[in-house]
Amino acid sequence: MLSILSVLKNKASKWLIALLLCFACFKMNAQTDSLVLSYQEYVDNILAYHPLAQKARLKLLYADAQMMSAKGMLDPTIDAGWSSKELNDKLYYEKLKTKLSFPTSLGLVFSGGYENTDGEYLNPENKTDEYGLWNLGVEMNVLNGLLANERNTAIRQAREYQHLSLNEQNMLLNDLLYNALYAYHTWQLYHYSMEILSENIGIAHTYYMNTRSAFNMGEKTAMDTLEAGISYQEAISLFNKNELYLIKARQKVENYLWFNAQPLSLLAEIRPEDYESLYKDGVATLDSTLLSNHPSILSAIGKLSLKEIEQRLKREKLKPKLKVKYNALLTTSDNAHIHQFDLSNYKLGIGFSMPLFLRSERAGVKKGKLKIQELELDLMYKKRELFNKAEASWQQQAVLKDQITIYQQNVMNYRRLLEGESEKFKFGESSVFLLNKRQEKYIGGKLKLTEAYVSYHLEVLNYLLLSNQLFQQ
């Protein structure tokens, strides 16, 4: 994921530099041509520079830090201590003790150490010769803690957290892309609706001026002129209302445009890509494998795995605690000062403990088992819900495609009727009322066609999110 994002970042940086240069050219030359913020350029910019995309990258870094913390439980440790007491020119005792421990993921701890003591009032069991005493040993949990313990559990959990962090990153980026592209399609809707409503104003204005001229020549009545004027004013009103929505839609798009931690603003000349150029015959059929790898499903599986790892440790605590310690003692020769190993020289210890009723431990296991069952049921429901939503979305795309075909035909037919009615109006064979109705149907048909295109794109976007194909597409 990080490599993909880095590539996108490089692509987006090149695009943004070009975009900023274009902005400068617009300001210097005051050109009236429009620039297109394409769909892909918009996506590249979001993934490279948006703060939430930056935040998503931190997820994996945090998981790596958590893995480092877990592995730290296996770090060797060294302990050293020295103490001495001297009173009235008498050395009561002087003790030096060091120890180096090597914990393992199993219930084993290897250790080695050195002791050197001296003094008149030293406890005899701590007495060593002038060369000191070396030891090398092992500490083992025979029952509780041998196979499952806090150390290996922490590492397993940290490894699972890395997978969860990747899923959280994907979910965060999916949500970011979905909301950003939803805003882009909304911008498309109101931008291209403005063009249609601008055409509507032009047609209404032409009819209004022609009706006024005909009224001055005595060919039309004052009522016809009034009706044409009202139609013209309504066209302007619809245009202004849509412009309010367009301003809000552009602002939402600007929320997702960033460059080097600085927000970008869209100039008035910038427009979205034509929605017809984004129209495709459809996306691939529903694939259950893609659903199984959906970030939300993998996240639920990861949480279940975490609980199972924790449950394994809880079951381990039902066992009695039996700990064995063995340290071989290494002495030195009086002459050669050579360390010698002898099996008869050792320190051995055994410890045993076990609660009589194990109520706390058994309750922990029972609660963990119930939680696992709860997570399994949630996972089953989430899989089925996701599949049904994706299947419904895929079927809705076919319906919207049929609507687009019907609306395309209707717009062409409405256009013919409007042109025919205009010709009849020129020769006095029609009325302003009929002409307005033809115009209303034509403009309404174009607006419905635009809404159908945008609705189709939004449904495809929803399907890609549900079917885990948003990044691929």
C-alpha positions in Angstrom: 0.0 0.0 0.0 2.8 2.4 0.9 4.5 1.8 -2.4 1.3 2.5 -4.3 0.8 5.7 -2.4 4.3 6.9 -3.1 3.8 6.3 -6.8 0.6 8.2 -6.7 2.3 11.0 -4.7 4.9 11.4 -7.5 2.2 11.5 -10.2 0.1 13.9 -8.2 3.0 16.3 -7.6 3.7 16.5 -11.3 0.0 17.2 -12.0 -0.3 19.8 -9.3 2.8 21.7 -10.5 1.3 21.7 -14.0 -2.1 22.8 -12.5 -0.6 25.6 -10.6 1.3 26.8 -13.7 -2.0 26.8 -15.6 -3.6 28.8 -12.8 -0.8 31.4 -13.1 -1.4 31.5 -16.9 -5.0 32.2 -16.3 -4.3 35.0 -14.0 -1.7 36.7 -16.3 -3.4 36.2 -19.6 -7.1 36.4 -18.4 -8.0 33.6 -20.7 -11.6 32.4 -20.7 -10.8 28.7 -21.6 -11.8 26.1 -19.1 -9.5 23.6 -17.4 -10.7 20.1 -16.5 -9.9 18.6 -13.2 -10.0 15.0 -14.3 -11.3 12.1 -12.2 -7.9 10.3 -12.0 -5.9 13.5 -11.2 -8.3 14.2 -8.4 -7.8 10.7 -6.9 -4.0 11.0 -7.2 -4.0 14.3 -5.4 -6.1 12.9 -2.5 -4.0 9.8 -2.0 -0.8 11.8 -2.1 -1.6 14.9 -0.1 -4.8 14.7 1.9 -4.3 14.7 5.7 -6.4 11.6 6.2 -4.2 9.8 3.6 -1.2 10.9 5.6 -2.9 9.7 8.7 -3.5 6.3 7.2 0.2 5.8 6.6 0.8 6.2 10.3 -1.3 3.1 11.1 1.4 0.8 9.9 4.2 2.7 11.6 2.3 2.5 14.9 1.8 -1.3 14.4 5.6 -1.7 13.7 6.3 0.2 17.0 3.9 -2.1 18.8 5.7 -5.1 17.4 9.0 -3.7 18.5 7.6 -3.2 22.0 6.4 -6.9 22.1 9.8 -8.2 20.9 11.3 -6.1 23.7 10.0 -8.7 26.1 12.6 -11.1 24.7 15.5 -8.7 25.1 18.3 -10.0 27.3 18.6 -8.2 30.7 21.6 -7.6 32.9 21.4 -7.1 36.6 24.4 -6.1 38.8 24.6 -5.2 42.5 27.4 -4.4 44.9 27.2 -3.7 48.6 29.7 -3.4 51.5 29.7 -2.7 55.2 32.8 -1.7 57.3 32.7 -0.7 60.9 35.6 -0.1 63.4 38.1 -1.1 60.8 36.3 -4.4 60.3 34.9 -5.5 57.0 31.6 -7.0 57.9 30.8 -8.0 54.3 31.4 -7.1 50.7 29.1 -8.6 48.1 29.2 -8.4 44.3 26.5 -10.1 42.2 25.8 -10.0 38.5 23.3 -11.8 36.3 22.6 -12.0 32.6 19.1 -13.4 31.5 18.0 -14.5 28.1 14.1 -15.0 28.0 12.6 -17.0 25.2 9.1 -17.2 23.6 8.6 -20.5 25.5 8.5 -20.7 29.3 12.3 -20.8 29.4 14.8 -18.3 30.7 18.5 -19.0 30.3 20.8 -17.1 32.7 24.4 -16.8 33.7 26.0 -14.9 36.5 29.0 -14.2 38.8 29.2 -13.8 42.6 32.1 -12.6 44.7 31.9 -12.1 48.4 34.2 -11.3 51.4 33.9 -10.3 55.0 34.1 -11.5 58.6 30.4 -11.6 59.3 29.2 -12.9 55.9 26.5 -15.5 55.8 28.3 -18.8 55.2 25.9 -19.8 52.3 27.0 -16.7 50.4 30.7 -17.3 51.0 32.9 -17.6 47.9 36.6 -17.9 47.5 38.8 -15.0 46.3 38.1 -15.9 42.7 34.4 -15.8 43.0 31.7 -18.2 41.8 30.2 -18.5 38.3 26.8 -20.0 37.5 25.0 -21.0 34.4 21.4 -22.2 34.5 17.8 -22.3 33.2 14.5 -21.4 34.7 11.5 -23.3 33.2 7.7 -23.1 33.7 6.8 -26.8 33.4 3.0 -26.4 33.3 1.5 -23.0 33.3 3.4 -20.7 31.0 5.4 -23.2 29.0 3.6 -23.1 25.7 1.5 -19.9 26.1 2.7 -17.0 28.2 2.7 -13.2 28.2 5.8 -13.0 26.0 4.7 -15.1 23.1 1.1 -13.9 23.4 2.3 -10.3 23.1 4.2 -11.1 19.9 1.3 -13.0 18.4 -1.0 -10.1 19.2 1.5 -7.5 17.8 1.7 -9.5 14.6 -2.1 -9.6 14.3 -2.2 -5.8 15.0 0.0 -5.3 12.0 -2.6 -7.0 9.8 -5.3 -5.1 11.5 -3.4 -1.8 11.0 -3.2 -2.6 7.3 -6.9 -3.2 7.1 -7.6 0.0 9.1 -5.4 1.9 6.6 -7.3 0.4 3.7 -10.7 1.2 5.4 -9.6 4.8 6.1 -8.4 5.3 2.5 -11.6 3.6 1.1 -13.8 5.9 3.2 -11.7 8.9 2.1 -11.9 8.0 -1.5 -15.6 7.2 -1.4 -16.5 10.5 0.2 -14.2 12.5 -2.0 -15.5 10.9 -5.2 -19.1 11.3 -4.0 -18.3 15.0 -3.7 -16.8 15.0 -7.2 -19.9 13.4 -8.8 -22.1 15.9 -7.0 -20.0 18.6 -8.4 -20.5 17.1 -11.9 -24.2 17.0 -11.4 -24.6 20.7 -10.5 -21.9 21.9 -13.0 -23.4 20.3 -16.0 -26.9 21.1 -14.8 -25.8 24.7 -14.9 -25.0 24.3 -18.6 -28.4 22.9 -19.3 -30.1 25.6 -17.3 -28.0 28.2 -19.1 -29.3 26.8 -22.4 -32.8 27.0 -20.8 -32.3 30.7 -20.2 -31.1 31.2 -23.7 -34.1 29.5 -25.2 -36.5 31.3 -22.9 -34.9 34.7 -23.6 -35.1 34.1 -27.4 -38.8 33.2 -27.2 -39.4 36.2 -24.9 -37.7 38.7 -27.3 -39.5 37.2 -30.3 -42.9 37.4 -28.5 -42.2 41.0 -27.7 -41.4 41.8 -31.3 -44.5 40.0 -32.5 -46.6 41.9 -29.9 -45.2 45.3 -31.1 -46.2 44.2 -34.6 -49.6 43.2 -33.5 -49.1 39.5 -34.1 -49.1 38.4 -30.4 -51.2 39.4 -27.4 -50.0 41.1 -24.2 -50.9 37.8 -22.4 -48.5 35.9 -24.6 -45.7 38.4 -23.9 -46.4 38.2 -20.1 -46.3 34.4 -20.2 -43.1 34.4 -22.2 -41.6 36.9 -19.7 -42.6 34.7 -16.7 -41.1 31.7 -18.4 -37.9 33.6 -18.8 -37.8 34.7 -15.2 -38.4 31.2 -14.0 -35.5 30.0 -16.1 -33.3 32.5 -14.4 -34.6 31.5 -11.0 -33.8 27.8 -11.6 -30.3 28.8 -12.8 -29.7 30.8 -9.6 -31.0 28.0 -7.4 -28.7 25.5 -9.0 -25.8 27.9 -8.7 -26.2 27.8 -4.9 -25.9 24.0 -4.9 -22.9 24.3 -7.2 -21.1 26.6 -4.8 -21.6 24.1 -2.0 -20.5 21.2 -4.2 -17.3 23.0 -5.2 -16.5 23.8 -1.6 -16.8 20.1 -0.7 -14.5 19.2 -3.5 -12.0 21.8 -2.3 -12.0 20.0 1.1 -10.2 17.1 -0.5 -7.6 19.1 -2.5 -4.2 19.6 -0.8 -0.6 20.2 -1.7 2.3 19.9 0.8 0.0 20.4 3.8 -1.7 23.4 2.2 -5.3 23.4 1.0 -6.0 24.3 -2.6 -8.9 26.3 -4.0 -10.5 25.9 -7.4 -10.6 28.8 -9.8 -13.9 29.6 -11.5 -12.5 28.3 -14.8 -11.9 24.7 -13.4 -14.6 22.2 -14.2 -15.1 18.5 -13.6 -14.6 15.8 -16.2 -17.6 15.1 -18.5 -19.7 12.5 -16.8 -20.3 10.8 -20.2 -16.6 10.2 -20.7 -16.6 8.2 -17.4 -19.6 6.1 -18.4 -18.7 2.4 -18.9 -20.7 -0.6 -19.8 -20.4 -1.9 -16.3 -18.0 -3.4 -13.8 -17.1 -7.1 -13.4 -19.6 -9.4 -12.0 -19.8 -10.1 -8.3 -16.8 -12.1 -7.0 -17.2 -13.7 -3.6 -13.3 -13.9 -3.3 -13.1 -10.1 -3.4 -15.8 -9.9 -0.6 -13.8 -12.3 1.5 -10.8 -10.0 1.3 -12.8 -6.9 2.1 -11.0 -4.8 4.7 -14.0 -4.8 7.0 -14.2 -8.6 6.8 -10.5 -9.0 7.4 -10.7 -6.6 10.3 -13.5 -8.7 11.9 -11.4 -11.8 11.3 -8.4 -10.1 12.9 -10.3 -9.1 16.0 -11.5 -12.7 16.3 -7.9 -13.9 16.0 -6.8 -11.5 18.7 -9.5 -12.8 21.0 -8.5 -16.5 20.3 -4.9 -15.6 21.1 -6.0 -14.1 24.4 -8.2 -17.1 25.1 -5.3 -19.5 24.7 -3.5 -17.6 27.4 -6.5 -17.8 29.6 -6.8 -21.5 29.2 -3.1 -21.8 30.1 -3.8 -20.2 33.4 -6.0 -23.1 34.4 -2.9 -25.2 34.8 -1.0 -25.3 38.1 2.2 -23.2 38.3 5.3 -25.4 38.5 8.6 -23.7 38.1 12.0 -25.4 38.1 15.3 -23.5 38.5 18.6 -25.2 37.9 22.0 -23.4 38.0 25.3 -25.2 37.4 28.1 -23.8 39.5 31.6 -23.3 38.1 34.5 -23.3 40.5 38.1 -22.3 40.0 41.3 -24.1 40.6 43.6 -22.8 43.3 46.6 -23.0 41.1 45.6 -22.5 37.5 42.5 -20.4 38.1 40.7 -22.5 35.5 36.9 -22.7 35.7 35.7 -26.2 36.2 32.3 -27.7 35.7 31.1 -30.4 38.0 27.5 -31.8 38.0 27.8 -32.2 41.8 28.0 -28.5 42.1 24.6 -26.8 41.5 21.7 -24.8 42.9 18.2 -26.3 42.4 14.8 -24.9 43.2 11.2 -26.0 42.6 8.1 -23.9 43.2 4.4 -24.9 43.0 1.2 -23.0 43.4 -2.4 -23.4 42.3 -5.7 -21.8 43.4 -8.0 -24.5 44.9 -11.2 -23.5 43.0 -9.8 -21.7 40.0 -13.0 -19.6 39.9 -11.4 -16.5 38.5 -9.5 -18.4 35.8 -12.6 -20.5 34.8 -14.7 -17.4 34.6 -12.1 -15.7 32.4 -12.2 -18.7 30.0 -16.0 -18.7 29.9 -16.2 -15.0 29.2 -13.6 -15.3 26.5 -15.5 -18.2 24.9 -18.7 -16.2 24.8 -16.9 -13.2 23.3 -15.5 -15.4 20.6 -19.0 -16.8 19.8 -20.3 -13.2 19.6 -17.5 -12.2 17.2 -18.2 -15.3 15.0 -21.9 -14.4 14.8 -21.0 -10.8 13.9 -18.7 -12.0 11.2 -21.3 -14.3 9.7 -23.8 -11.5 9.7 -21.3 -9.0 8.2 -20.4 -11.3 5.4 -24.0 -11.9 4.4 -24.9 -8.3 4.7 -21.9 -7.2 2.6 -22.7 -9.8 -0.1 -26.4 -8.7 -0.2 -25.5 -5.0 -0.5 -23.0 -5.6 -3.2 -25.4 -7.9 -5.2 -28.2 -5.3 -4.9 -25.8 -2.5 -6.0 -24.7 -4.6 -9.0 -28.3 -5.2 -10.0 -29.2 -1.5 -9.6 -26.5 -0.6 -12.1 -28.3 -2.5 -14.8 -31.6 -0.6 -14.0 -29.8 2.7 -14.1 -28.2 1.8 -17.5 -31.6 1.1 -18.9 -32.8 4.5 -17.6 -29.9 6.3 -19.2 -30.8 4.7 -22.6 -34.5 5.7 -22.2 -33.6 9.3 -21.1 -31.2 9.6 -24.1 -34.0 8.7 -26.5 -36.5 11.0 -24.7 -34.1 14.0 -24.9 -33.7 13.5 -28.7 -37.5 13.2 -29.1 -38.1 16.2 -26.8 -35.6 18.2 -28.9 -37.5 17.3 -32.1 -40.8 18.3 -30.6 -39.4 21.6 -29.4 -37.9 22.4 -32.8 -41.2 21.5 -34.5 -43.2 23.6 -32.0 -40.9 26.5 -32.6 -41.5 26.3 -36.3 -45.3 26.2 -35.8 -44.9 29.2 -33.4 -43.1 31.3 -36.0 -46.1 30.8 -38.4 -48.7 31.5 -35.7 -49.9 27.9 -35.5 -48.9 27.4 -31.9 -49.0 29.3 -28.6 -46.5 30.4 -25.9 -48.1 27.9 -23.5 -47.4 24.9 -25.8 -43.9 26.2 -26.6 -43.2 26.5 -22.9 -44.4 23.0 -22.3 -42.1 21.6 -25.1 -39.2 23.5 -23.6 -40.0 22.3 -20.1 -40.0 18.7 -21.2 -36.8 19.1 -23.2 -34.9 20.8 -20.3 -36.4 18.4 -17.8 -35.3 15.4 -19.9 -31.7 16.7 -20.1 -31.7 17.2 -16.3 -33.0 13.7 -15.7 -30.4 12.3 -18.1 -27.6 14.1 -16.2 -29.0 12.9 -12.9 -29.2 9.3 -14.2 -25.6 9.4 -15.3 -24.4 10.7 -12.0 -26.7 8.3 -10.1 -25.1 5.5 -12.1 -21.6 6.7 -11.3 -22.5 6.9 -7.6 -23.9 3.4 -7.7 -20.7 2.1 -9.3 -18.7 3.9 -6.7 -20.9 2.2 -4.0 -20.4 -1.2 -5.6 -16.7 -0.8 -5.9 -16.5 0.1 -2.2 -18.7 -2.9 -1.2 -16.9 -5.4 -3.5 -13.4 -4.3 -2.4 -12.5 -3.0 -5.9 -12.2 0.8 -5.2 -8.4 0.9 -5.5 -8.2 -1.4 -8.4 -10.7 0.6 -10.4 
